[in-house]
Amino acid sequence: MQSKQILTLDDVKKIAAAAETEATLNKWCVTIAIVDDGGHLLWLQRLDGAAPISSHIAPAKAKTAALGRRESKVYEDIINNGRFSFITAPTLEGMLEGGVPIVINGQCLGAIGVSGVKSTEDVQIAKAGLVAIGA
């Protein structure tokens, strides 16, 4: 039998606080979503001024990154490079840059999804959350 690490509520709060700080320092209005390794929502935080649609996009990006165990940008690139049929992949809705897996000791524990600013800035916010737990 194997053992696996999981995100604790304390971990999730640290990730969310660091991501919120990064967004706030840059005056970016975003939604931050954190999911477990199965893509199940653990945290959703919509900062003041964030567009309502971002509360749907951020969790989708996070779920895609968690299930794929890679940044959601990989899927956006696949589609942009001409493999348009990938749009029909089942259960994946957030195939846009901004979802980042949480990998510790080679194990994917979940992911962070951010939506609301330029996709590279969404990633910057998500990666600030990773730093908070040493990922």
Secondary structure, DSSP 4 states (H G I P E B T S, - for coil): --------HHHHHHHHHHHHHHHHHTT---EEEEEETT--EEEEEE-TT--TTHHHHHHHHHHHHHHHTS-THHHHHHHHTT-GGGGG-TT----SS-EEEEEETTEEEEEEEEESS-HHHHHHHHHHHHHHTT-
